[in-house]
Every structure is written in structure tokens, then in C-alpha cells.
């Protein structure tokens, strides 16, 4: 019987549960996808590349971050759903149901919602992770033969995590419900809303909000930033957002209501009255949404800016390939590589020493790229300030050349540079090393990668070559790009559905108000326009403040991301379009509830 009532309860609030369900499905889908990429057996083999290893750690970090935000999201959503169902539970108690039975009812409803959303999320996650993995492996340019998007450990951890969250939420709901008096459950929707009328207190809150925001933003603009400053800025901006909405928004509404040319135009007086009435109960949620908005847009923006590392990091070394031994495969690959220049150096090898002719470097210098320390101000800035040095075996260049040649030849033998006459007298096996440089490394990447695999031994370390640096960075960059985008989508889904919850909970109460407007002679088009304005303001305000958070917050990433503000309009446009989809969906749902009895 309890389970039947539980399912009936979910059906009666289907639209509200659908909002919660969609947010949870997106969250669990992306959570599973991150874990499947991090824990996939095909990636855990010992012979997997460094790029894959880095990518796995990135997705583990992403799953942890997503899990933390999901806990906050479930807390908000759970409170909204509980508030909407209180009257139903109170009615059951009035009809003679025992509080223990009702407690079991709300417990089962919460678990059903969590379990179904998790299962659907995992199924979608299996499909999505297969597509995403194919895209990721193509970017990293790695082939894996035995990959499967179904990973048992990822399924297990996803189920355990989400069921644990909902189990705790179910216990909280049960305790809260059984401790609440029946009369309070029945009259929950009629509870009065307290409005702060003291102007002095509102002015204090406004000054406090603006002051905290200014403090948080100024901390983000500092040159030397550490963990303490990041934590301090997060808390000051969070509380600043809360006080800003608590006071400034109410003051702005009062200001607009004093302007008759605005107040008496269309249904503005009604809309401003609605906002004035609700501003206190919306304060907390609007502040939270502005933070979610900043996290979502920031994640997408920073993730996309990591793309710039691919080209930049490929320019931190000069040569593209090292050839020591001639093979049939090497000859074929060298023919296929376009736009190349080859530098050759002969040397004589003994049991302990490699001897190079000093005069050969004077004719054809060994080239290296080094950081221009005078022009460098940050880690990301350093990549853009590389200078080319030509090494001719002078005394002050010996150490640098020795290190380079040992890395190219993958040897720990001592290297000596001798004059031409000394070189001729030396005995030893004569060998040659070829250093390849191409005009377009990325166009020749696949052939260069194959050539280096043929010529070098990865167990002896990584040679300082452009394809090697590129291979390392595309794993890191692609991982962050995917993580940033999908975290942004998950955050957006959770923030938008959280705001939808709050807006839709008031739709039932507003039915009588919109019926009165209809009886007063206002057309449906005018009433719908008022709804659009009211919901639009509630979506617009946290978005504007969240955008301010992002614009200042991106300064934090200048040390690790190249030009974080460059092409900002691209992620902003993508995010805005997704945000507008949620806005229009909220309007449709709100109108279907609030205007249900309006003819």
C-alpha cells in the first residue's frame, strides 16, 4: 500500500519530479562517464601512453568536483519537493494514517526517485561515454582495440554514490516530516512571507553585500594568489551575493515602483508586486544560482581555452625527430614526411664516451628553444616567450649541448667536443645522428610519431621533440576540454532545474492571482507577458551577477591558461543558448500550472 501511494504521489507531481529527474539524470550520466574513462580496463594497462594516464586523473578530479556540487543540488531539490508534498502528507495524517507509515512513504518516494534517475543516468552514460571516448581517442590519436563503455566498477561507484545521497535525504525527510505538526503541514502554503521593512537594515545589507563582493573581486585581481586567497574570495563572493540580493534587489524594486511611467505600463505593477512579495524567499536561491552560473560558465570557458596549449606547447622544443638507425620503415616514413630539413652530426663512440667534432657545430649549429626569463611573468606567459639559441660548442654552451645530445641519443655516456685534428686521431665506431625539423609538425604528426617510436626507446625516457611534447599535452588538454564542457553542462542543468523548482513551487499559489487578472479583463496574452517578465527577471538577475563572478574569476586562471579572456564570446554564447532553453521550458511549465483554470 505504501509503495502504491508513493507512486501515486510521484505521478500527481509528475512535472515537478520531471525537473528533478532531468537534473539528476544529467548529473549521473556525466558522473558515470567520468568514472568509466578514469577506470576503464583498456586504459589501465601498463603500456598505455602518458596522455591517457594524465586524462584519467583529470576525469577522477572531475567526478569528485561533480559529486560535491551534486550533493548541494540534491539538498536544494529535496527541500523543494518536500515543501510541495507537505499538504498531501498532512491530509493523509488527518485521514488517520500513522506518522510512521507516512514517514515510510516519503522515504520510499525519495529512494524511488534517486534509484530510477541513477539507473537511467548510467544507461545514458554508457552510450555517451562510448561516443565521447571515440572523440577523445581521436584527439589524442591513440588506438585501443578492446575498449568497452560498460565498466562494472564505474557502475558500482555511481550507484553507491547516488543511492547514498538519496538514502541520507530520505532519512532527513522522514525525520523532518514526523516531527512537524499536522496543522503546519496542512497550512504550509499559507504561511506568511516576512519582508524586511527597516530601511536602515536594508542599507546595511546593501553596503555589506557590495563590500564583500568588492573584497572578493579585489582578492582575485592580486598577482600573488595562494589557496588562502582563493578560499577567502570564494566565501566573500558567496556571502556578498547573498546580501546583495537580500537588500539591493528590494531597493531596486522600490525605486521602480516610485516611477509611475514604469509602474503603470502594461502589468508592471503586478509583476513588481509579485517580485516584492517573493524577494525574501528568493534571496538564498538567487545567490546560490549566481555561484552555480559562474562555476558552469567558468568550467566551459577554461576548458575551451586549454585548446591553445596544443600549439603553444608544441613550440617548446625545436626538433621533430631523431634518426640513428636506417631501416626500411624509417626510409619510407622519411619520404612521406613533407617540408622537412635534416641536420646531420657524425660522432665516434667508445665504451664510455661519445666524441663530436666541434667544427661541425660551427658550420651547422645545434638549435634549442629556451624561456626568455626577462619577458616571463607567469607560467602560461612563459610558453609564449620562447627564444631560439644556436649552439656552436662554446665553453658556456657545453653543458646545454651535452644534455640535449644525451636526451636525443638516449644515452648516459659522457659527451666530449674535440677539435677536428683530435677527432681524426680518435679510434672508435663512427656513427651518425640525424635531427629532423618540419615546417608543419601537426600536419606530419602521425608519421613523426611513428618514426620516433621506431627510432627511440620509451623505456629510456622521453626525447625533447615536438611530437613528444605535443603527445603529452593533447592528453592533458583534451581531458580538461572534455571535463570543462561536461562539468559546465552538468552545473547548468543543476542550476537551471534548481531555479525551476523554486519558480514552479509558487505557480500553484499564483493560480488565484492570475484568475483575478483574467476576471478584471486582462487578456491571456497580457497575463502570459507578465509571467514571462517575472520569470525572466528571476533568471536574468543571477545570470548577470554570475557573469561578473566569471569575468573576475578568470583572472585566477591567467597563471595556468593562455589568455583566458580570448574568444570568451564563444563559450558565453553556447552557455546562453542552453540557459535560454531552460528559461523557455520554465515559462511553459509555469503557465501550464498557473493558468490552468484561466479560460
Beta strands, then each sheet from edge to edge (+ up, - down):
strand 1: 321-323
strand 2: 340-349
strand 3: 353-357
strand 4: 366-371
strand 5: 386-391
strand 6: 414-418
strand 7: 429-438
sheet 1: 1+ 7- 2+ 3- 6-
sheet 2: 4+ 5-
end
